[in-house]
Every structure is written in structure tokens, then in C-alpha cells.
Amino acid sequence: MRETEQEVVLLLEGVDSVESDLAKNLLANAGIPFLTKGPDFDVAELGEAVHGMVRGTDLYVPRSALELARSILKSAWPDKDAAEAD
């Protein structure tokens, strides 16, 4: 692995587009890089609204930023826990 590469870990799993967008904005404002993996089929098949409901988005952050990212999301959504996947 090159020095510039970091291992990424799952922060949120299967969230809808609204939660995904909110989380991405919070992470971006904190300077935390992230990757998303969304549904793997074409939006045109079902339309955007149904597409977002059928399959959620996974959100990944660098392992080194995982605890900070969880803390930021917990502060924003105190009643919702970030994924416990490590």
C-alpha cells in the first residue's frame, strides 16, 4: 500500500439518500474524506425515488477518522447510532 493510501472502513450502511447527503455534508465540513457505494443498478430502471428506497448507500471513511466521524454523526443525530462495523 502506498503512503497516500489509507484503509477505508464502513461508517454507515444502507442509508437513504437524505441521510447519506446529510452525513456527507457533516463529514465534508469537518474535513473528513469519504467514499460512497450506492446501488449497483441503473436509476432509469425504477426512477430515482424508488431507486433510493430499494437500495441504500454505504458510506466509508478512513480508519484513522472513524471515531471522529462517529462522534460527529452522533452529535448531529443523538438518537441514531453510526454503524458498528469495523
VOGU-3710 file (C-alpha; in Angstrom, 3 decimals, decimal comma):
1> mreteqevvl> 0,000/0,000/0,000  1,372/3,433/-0,908  1,841/6,027/1,828  -1,008/8,130/0,439  -3,464/5,240/0,555  -5,468/4,599/3,700  -7,685/1,708/4,628  -11,343/2,691/4,475  -13,971/1,279/6,814  -17,751/1,263/6,823
11> llegvdsves> -19,342/4,136/8,748  -22,987/3,868/7,651  -24,679/1,005/5,846  -27,727/1,144/3,609  -28,821/4,691/4,426  -31,306/6,538/2,241  -30,286/9,443/0,033  -31,328/12,095/2,575  -29,272/10,564/5,397  -26,380/9,990/3,032
21> dlaknllana> -26,382/13,618/1,872  -26,607/14,920/5,442  -23,769/12,683/6,611  -21,596/13,641/3,629  -22,127/17,341/4,369  -21,225/16,884/8,040  -18,095/14,927/7,151  -17,055/17,391/4,448  -17,473/20,322/6,848  -15,199/18,512/9,311
31> gipfltkgpd> -12,616/17,832/6,605  -13,111/14,061/6,747  -12,772/12,361/3,366  -15,366/9,742/2,489  -16,375/7,282/-0,192  -19,866/6,158/-1,045  -21,067/2,963/-2,642  -24,598/3,166/-3,892  -26,970/0,836/-5,610  -25,404/-1,112/-8,419
41> fdvaelgeav> -28,288/-0,978/-10,864  -29,410/1,770/-13,201  -31,637/4,557/-11,867  -33,507/4,507/-15,170  -34,849/1,044/-14,357  -37,015/2,229/-11,464  -36,788/6,008/-11,266  -34,772/7,947/-8,703  -37,338/7,900/-5,866  -37,872/4,135/-5,922
51> hgmvrgtdly> -34,192/3,521/-6,586  -33,252/5,291/-3,342  -35,814/3,347/-1,311  -34,912/-0,071/-2,681  -31,182/0,077/-2,082  -29,386/2,316/0,358  -25,963/3,864/0,181  -22,931/2,718/2,165  -20,606/5,433/3,454  -16,910/4,750/4,120
61> vprsalelar> -14,238/6,837/5,865  -10,517/6,307/6,504  -9,919/4,056/9,515  -7,937/6,888/11,125  -11,034/9,145/11,024  -13,646/6,568/12,060  -14,038/7,590/15,705  -14,200/11,296/14,854  -16,757/10,619/12,115  -18,906/8,557/14,503
71> silksawpdk> -18,697/11,342/17,074  -19,788/13,965/14,538  -22,761/11,897/13,409  -23,740/11,054/16,985  -23,717/14,777/17,837  -25,922/15,527/14,840  -28,222/12,523/15,370  -28,104/11,665/19,092  -30,832/9,026/18,736  -29,217/7,269/15,776
81> daaead> -26,023/5,223/16,103  -23,411/5,054/13,372  -22,738/1,548/12,079  -20,670/-0,553/14,452  -18,864/-2,277/11,585  -15,096/-2,419/11,975
//
